[in-house]
Amino acid sequence: MSLNRDVLVFDPSGDVFLLLERDDDQSNREGIFIPADSNTTAPPDEVPENDANSIVLHADADEKLLNNKLASCSTEKITREIEMQVSSKHLSLASKVFGDMFHDKSLEGVASKSRELVTIPLMKDDFHSLEILLNIVHGFTRRVPRQVERCVLLQAVVLIDKYEFHEVAEVFTDMWFESLRPKIPQTLRQDLACWVYICWELGKSEEFSKVTEIAILETNYALEDQGALVPFWIVGKSAPCGILRTRSEVL
């Protein structure tokens, strides 16, 4: 396994770098990013020192070229560190979590060479979903997909919940939800827990009632689905309105 580092630029004058890891599972997804054009080079102080594998990526990269690049990738297991250059002001306006993180910590005047002073490690965050959300936050709405797969919506909702991006992403989450509406379970399915979480977090009360009714009436076990972080107070037996408790009372 080799380790490479890339830079994804959302704001060339951005004062914060978000550090993530992208494994080869994420690299196989379409429409993520491509290396910068060979004629485009970063200023010397923008490239991490002593990193021969570092390349600069641009958020507005051409998708067709991207997919060609991905198709030609080696099958070798590769883990990449991704530095996302972003604006603290944009993040603070969009997210109370980031706003609190930057509170009382002025980033103005910090040289880009002092990158360790403004780098925030987010190693457990899903790269592709965070890229989509950061395009929304920075106003690059033409780069945001109008439809996504359920797994992408789930990971985006996890980050929306984590960073409180609800308001800034609402137009797009509504759009994604509507495009996936035909796939909402009408009977017991393995992805039921995922939809319980999505409907709750996006405030879809009618749909939330329907999927929880399925969970109450058609299952006799706790809701589980890999990647679906259903809050305990929704499914827990000891929770006042939890699915397990309601099931035991109804049945």
C-alpha positions in Angstrom: 0.0 0.0 0.0 1.3 3.4 -1.0 0.5 6.8 0.4 0.0 9.9 -1.8 -1.2 13.4 -1.0 -3.5 15.6 -3.1 -4.7 19.1 -2.7 -8.3 20.0 -3.7 -8.9 23.7 -3.9 -12.3 25.2 -3.2 -10.9 28.7 -2.4 -7.4 29.6 -3.7 -7.1 32.1 -0.9 -8.6 29.8 1.7 -7.2 29.9 5.2 -8.0 26.4 6.3 -7.0 22.9 5.1 -9.3 20.0 5.9 -7.3 16.7 5.9 -9.0 13.5 4.9 -8.0 10.1 3.7 -9.4 8.5 0.5 -9.1 4.8 0.1 -9.4 2.9 -3.2 -13.1 2.2 -2.5 -13.7 5.9 -2.6 -11.4 6.4 -5.6 -13.5 4.1 -7.7 -16.5 6.5 -7.4 -17.2 8.6 -10.4 -17.1 12.3 -10.5 -14.7 13.0 -7.6 -11.7 14.8 -9.0 -8.7 14.7 -11.3 -5.1 15.8 -11.2 -4.6 19.4 -12.3 -3.7 20.1 -15.9 0.0 19.7 -16.6 0.1 23.4 -17.5 -1.3 24.3 -14.1 1.1 24.3 -11.2 0.7 25.4 -7.7 2.8 28.2 -6.2 5.8 26.7 -4.4 4.4 27.5 -1.0 1.1 25.7 -1.9 2.7 22.3 -2.4 3.4 20.1 0.7 7.2 19.9 1.3 9.0 16.6 0.7 6.0 15.0 -0.9 7.0 13.7 -4.3 3.5 12.2 -4.8 1.6 15.4 -4.2 -0.6 16.7 -6.9 -3.0 19.6 -7.0 -6.6 19.0 -7.9 -9.3 21.4 -8.9 -12.9 21.2 -7.9 -14.2 22.1 -11.4 -12.3 19.3 -13.1 -13.9 17.7 -16.2 -15.8 14.6 -15.3 -15.1 12.7 -18.6 -11.4 13.2 -18.2 -11.7 12.2 -14.5 -13.4 8.9 -15.4 -10.7 8.2 -18.0 -8.1 8.8 -15.4 -9.8 6.5 -12.9 -10.2 3.8 -15.5 -6.5 3.7 -16.1 -5.6 3.5 -12.4 -3.5 0.7 -11.2 -5.1 -2.0 -9.1 -2.5 -1.4 -6.4 -4.0 -0.6 -3.0 -3.5 3.2 -2.6 -4.4 5.4 0.3 -4.4 9.1 -0.5 -4.3 12.0 1.9 -6.5 14.8 0.6 -6.0 18.4 1.7 -9.1 20.5 1.0 -8.3 24.2 0.9 -11.4 26.0 2.1 -12.6 29.4 3.5 -13.1 29.6 7.3 -15.7 32.4 6.7 -17.8 30.2 4.4 -17.6 27.3 6.8 -18.5 29.5 9.8 -21.6 30.9 8.0 -22.8 27.5 6.9 -22.0 25.5 10.0 -22.3 26.4 13.7 -19.9 23.5 14.5 -17.2 25.0 12.3 -18.1 28.5 13.6 -17.5 27.4 17.2 -14.3 25.7 16.1 -12.9 28.9 14.7 -14.3 31.1 17.5 -11.6 33.2 19.2 -9.0 31.7 16.8 -8.0 34.3 14.2 -6.7 32.7 11.0 -5.9 36.0 9.3 -2.3 36.5 8.5 -1.3 32.9 8.9 1.1 32.1 6.1 0.3 29.1 3.9 3.7 27.7 4.8 2.4 27.3 8.3 -0.2 24.8 7.1 0.0 22.8 10.3 -1.5 25.7 12.2 -4.7 25.7 10.1 -5.1 22.0 9.2 -8.1 20.2 10.6 -7.9 16.4 10.4 -11.2 14.8 9.4 -9.9 11.3 8.6 -13.2 9.5 9.3 -15.4 11.7 7.1 -16.5 10.4 3.7 -14.5 12.3 1.1 -17.0 12.3 -1.8 -19.9 13.5 0.3 -17.9 16.2 1.9 -16.7 17.4 -1.5 -20.3 17.8 -2.6 -21.2 19.7 0.6 -18.2 22.0 0.3 -19.1 22.9 -3.2 -22.5 23.9 -1.9 -20.9 25.9 1.0 -18.5 27.7 -1.4 -21.3 28.6 -3.9 -20.2 26.2 -6.7 -23.8 24.9 -7.2 -23.1 23.9 -10.8 -20.7 21.3 -9.6 -23.3 19.8 -7.3 -25.2 16.7 -8.7 -28.9 17.0 -9.0 -29.3 13.3 -8.3 -27.3 10.9 -6.1 -27.4 7.3 -5.1 -28.9 6.4 -1.7 -25.5 5.5 -0.3 -24.2 9.0 -1.2 -27.3 10.7 0.3 -26.8 8.7 3.5 -23.1 9.7 3.9 -24.1 13.3 3.1 -26.8 13.2 5.8 -24.2 11.9 8.3 -22.0 14.9 7.6 -25.0 17.3 7.6 -25.9 16.0 11.0 -22.3 16.1 12.2 -21.6 19.7 11.1 -25.1 21.1 11.1 -25.2 21.9 7.4 -29.0 21.4 7.3 -30.0 24.9 6.1 -27.2 25.5 3.5 -27.8 22.1 1.9 -31.6 22.0 2.2 -32.4 22.8 -1.5 -30.2 20.0 -2.7 -31.1 17.4 0.0 -34.8 18.0 -0.9 -33.9 17.5 -4.6 -32.0 14.3 -3.8 -34.7 13.0 -1.6 -37.4 13.5 -4.2 -35.3 11.8 -6.8 -35.0 8.8 -4.5 -38.6 8.8 -3.3 -39.6 5.7 -5.4 -36.9 3.8 -3.6 -38.2 4.4 -0.1 -39.1 1.0 1.4 -42.8 0.1 1.4 -42.1 -3.2 3.2 -39.3 -4.5 5.3 -36.0 -4.2 3.6 -32.3 -4.3 4.6 -32.0 -0.5 4.1 -34.9 0.4 6.3 -32.7 1.7 9.1 -30.9 4.0 6.6 -34.2 5.5 5.5 -35.4 6.0 9.1 -32.3 8.0 9.7 -32.5 10.0 6.4 -36.1 10.9 6.9 -35.6 11.9 10.5 -32.5 14.0 9.9 -34.0 15.8 6.8 -37.3 16.5 8.7 -39.5 14.4 6.4 -42.1 13.7 9.0 -44.7 11.9 6.8 -42.1 9.5 5.3 -40.5 9.0 8.7 -43.8 7.9 10.1 -44.3 5.4 7.3 -40.9 3.8 7.6 -41.0 3.6 11.4 -44.4 2.0 11.1 -42.9 -0.7 9.0 -40.1 -1.1 11.5 -42.6 -1.4 14.4 -45.0 -3.9 12.7 -42.7 -6.0 10.6 -39.6 -6.5 12.6 -38.8 -8.1 16.0 -35.2 -6.9 16.3 -33.3 -3.6 16.5 -32.8 -1.7 13.3 -29.3 -2.2 11.9 -27.7 -1.1 8.6 -24.1 -0.6 8.0 -23.4 3.2 7.8 -26.9 4.1 9.1 -26.4 5.9 12.4 -30.0 5.6 13.7 -30.1 7.5 17.0 -30.6 5.3 20.0 -33.5 7.4 21.2 -35.4 6.5 18.0 -34.8 2.7 18.2 -34.0 2.1 21.8 -36.4 0.1 24.0 -35.9 2.5 26.9 -36.5 5.6 24.7 -40.0 7.1 25.4 -41.0 7.0 21.7 -38.5 4.5 20.5 -39.4 1.9 17.9 -38.6 -1.1 20.1 -40.7 0.3 23.0 -43.6 1.1 20.7 -43.4 -2.3 19.2 -43.6 -4.0 22.6 -46.6 -1.8 23.6 -48.5 -2.3 20.3 -47.8 -6.0 19.9 
